[in-house]
């Protein structure tokens, strides 16, 4: 399964720009940032949602109640 497993990242925000680089491991979205940064360099990322087994929605990059 490891060879076939794929993750699709929903568009709408670039998680690489949603974090303060100095504070990325202390913010409330640190686990999301860590997951995404490891995912973008992996064999698991796909740009085809039809091939995906998991869908990643970067919530820290979306506005919620006027805050990021």
C-alpha positions, -999 to +999 in steps of 0.1 A: +000+000+000+029+024+007+037+025-030+001+033-040-010+056-012-017+092-024-027+124-007-044+153-025-040+188-011-070+211-016-061+244-033-070+277-018-040+286+003-003+280+002+007+265+036+043+274+030+033+311+033+008+307+062+033+303+090+059+325+106+092+306+099+106+316+133+075+302+151+064+273+130+069+246+157+052+266+184+020+278+167-014+262+170-010+249+135+025+234+139+014+199+133-004+209+101+027+227+089+050+198+098+027+174+079+025+195+048+062+203+046+070+165+048+042+158+023+054+181-005+087+164-007+073+129-007+061+103-032+026+105-017+015+138-031-009+138-060-026+165-080-053+142-091-081+138-065-094+107-083-061+089-073-061+101-037-068+080-006-065+110+018-075+146+013-056+173+031-073+207+037-049+233+050-073+250+074-047+274+088-046+292+055-083+298+053-100+328+069-124+319+097-143+347+114-120+374+100-088+358+114-062+337+097 
